[in-house]
Structures are given as C-alpha cells and as structure tokens.
Amino acid sequence: MRDHAAQVLNNIGLAFTDLGELDQAEASYVEAAQAFGDEHDQPNEMNVALNQVQLCIATGRFEEAQERVETLVARTGEIAPSWRGEVFRHVGVIARERGDYVKAAEYLGRAGECAEEGEDLLLKADVAEQLAELYWTQKRHRDMLLHLNQSHALYSRLKAQHRVAQVERRNAALEARFLEMAHHWGDSIESKDHYTQGHCERVAFFACVLADSTGMDSRSLFWFRLGALLHDIGKIIVPTEVLNKTSNLSEEEWAIMKRHPEAGLELVADIDFPGDVRAIIRNHHERWDGRGYPDGLAGEEIPFAARILCVADVYDALTTARSYRDSLSHERAVEVMRASPGQFDPQLLEAFLSWAESSEVPARSTPQRVANFSMGLTV
C-alpha cells in the first residue's frame, strides 16, 4: 500500500504546515515524493512538488522555490488546467516576493485564466487573493480592494465544501486586510487635514458602540466599522488648503467640500462591499429634516447605518479642535446637538448621548484620551 502511505505522508505534511512545524512538513513531503516516484504516480508526485514549492515560499527560500517551480513549468503542457494554474500561481507569487511585479502580474493572470478554464473556484479565489497582495505591494489601493473583495466572495461560496476550515481562516485574514486598507486610506485623508488626526478611528469607535446597542450582529458590525473608517474617503479630492482653512469657506470651496461623499463613492465604485459601506460613505451628511446632502433624504429614507454615522461624526467634530475653532466640551457639544433636532435621528441621538455620559467619555476630553479609552473597550 505504498501509494496510500505516500498520500498519508503528503497530508501529514499539509497538517504540519498548518501547525507551523515546517521542518516536520518538509521531511514528510520528501518521504511522500520518494514514495510517489517509486509508484510512478505522476499526478500525486506533482501535488507534493507543488506543496514543496509552497513550503519554500513560506520559509522565504525563494531561490530554491524558483528552481523547483521551473521544473514544473516545463511540464505545464501535459497537465490539466487546474494543475497548470497552480504552477503559474506559484511562479507569480515568487516573482512578486522577489520584486518582479511585471512577471508576477503576467503569471498570476495566466493562473486566473487556467482557473476559469478548469472552473476551479478555489484556485480562482487563491489567485484573486495573490493579485490583491501584489496590488497592495504596489500601493494600487483600488485594484487591491477589488481583488480582495472578489476573493472574499469566492471563499464565501466555498463554505459548503470540504475546505471550510481553510476558507474561514482565509476569510479572517481577508477581513483583517480590508481593515488594514481602511486604516491606511484613513491615514492618507488625515495626513492632509492636520486638525482631524484620529478622526476616522474615533468616529468608527463611537459609531460601533451605537450600532451595537441597536442589536447589529457581529458580521454586519464588521462591515459597518469598515464603512465608518472610510466615511470621509472622498476628502482625498479636497485641496489641503481648503481642508485647513481657518476662515469661512467661499461658495466655490464649500461646493468642493460638499462633493466629498459622492467623490468617496466614485473612488470605491468598483468594489462590491457587503453591508452598508456604500450608504455610509454617500449619506453620512444627510439630515433627518431632509436638508442634508448629497441626496436630500429625510427621516427613515436615510439608510440606518448612515444615520448612526452622522451622530458619531458630528460628536467627534464638535469635541475636537478644527482649523476654524477650538474643541467644545462634552456638555457644550450635547447642547449644540440637542439644539439641532432636524439633523439627527432623535432616538439614535439620545441613545448615544446617554451612553457617552454613562461611559465617562466627558472625562476623556482630549482626542488622545478618547482614543486610548476606545482601545480599552470592545463592542
């Protein structure tokens, strides 16, 4: 039963890889490769060889990985599309890690074509994830988000299959990458506006507390937080001198500023975000009385997530210093917000202000203290 033993050894190698016992994994693959070679089992021999390349990549041995994969490339004309795609994917990953982005894009693209030809959803998801990693390295943020979202959707479709555990790990990693991207983009916005450092993080925290109090489930809350972190992404189009102007904006400057929700949506137009991310970006400046922008929505016409974000956004704006005024105390911010009944969903406003008072947010008057406070709490 030499062939069965070899398959078990290969699976043991995969298990050791998942456990991080890479030396043990390598020893298992070597044994498996020898056994499959003795049995002249070329498909499984190819499988082990691919796993060995993957292990070399995981341990940073890119020269060895390149040597191993070149042997496999020579055989791509005689193997099925899915196998061919796996080989090309490894070539692309190695090229990316070695800084050859042109070659990486070429081979990952070829791997994607093989995935389509072989109707291999898992390979397609893997390739999309690796392309996202390539675009992340190149700081091509929109392309990165597009492929990350495609990979996320494909992994979600695979949940009913035998790769559930791996898919869930990948999903968790992808969600972490979405958040990393949101933080990075938020930092880009705030680097232009010296008076709003930490604004996106604080607003996301305040908004998530309020959203959680309404009974929002954890999966929806994840995407809600992402939308909160990205809510001001459209301010990338606003000139720095306008963002930091100390006097009143001119009519022309105000028109530019008011365009940031639509501009934000244009920036993520190709991304099929789950949940309410798009609504948050577009509609967080709508007002309960219908006098907001860009769509002039009123009352419950305004997406619920955007109504939540509006409360958190205004509270943080009032309690932090801006180019045109000093920060307000919690008590004064509460007075201002309650004196503007047409701006907020009244139930959400009172729920938030009640929480802020009971959680001693007023005692953390500076943005940094509020940030430290928020990091110590979970929702």
Buried (B, 14 or more C-beta within 10 A) or exposed (E): EEBEBBBBBBEBBBEBBEEEBBEBBBBBBBBBBBBBBEBEBEEBBBBBBBBBBBBBBEBEBBEBBBEBBEEBBEBBEEBBBBBBBBBBBBBBBBBBBBEBBEBBBBBBEBBBBBBBEBEBBBBBBBBBBBBBBBBBBBEBBBBBBBBBBBBBBBBEEBEEEEBEEBBEEBBEEBBEBBBEBBBBBBEEBBEBBEBBBBBBBBBBBBBBBBBBBEEBEEEBBBBBBBBBBBBBBBBBBBEEEBBBBEEEBEEEBEEBBBBBBBBBBBBBEEBEBBBBBBBBBBBBBBBBEBEBBBBEBBEEEBBBBBBBBBBBBBBBBBBBBBBEEEBBEBEEBBEBBEEBEEBBBEEBBEBBBEBBEEEEBBEBBEBEEBBEBBEEEEB
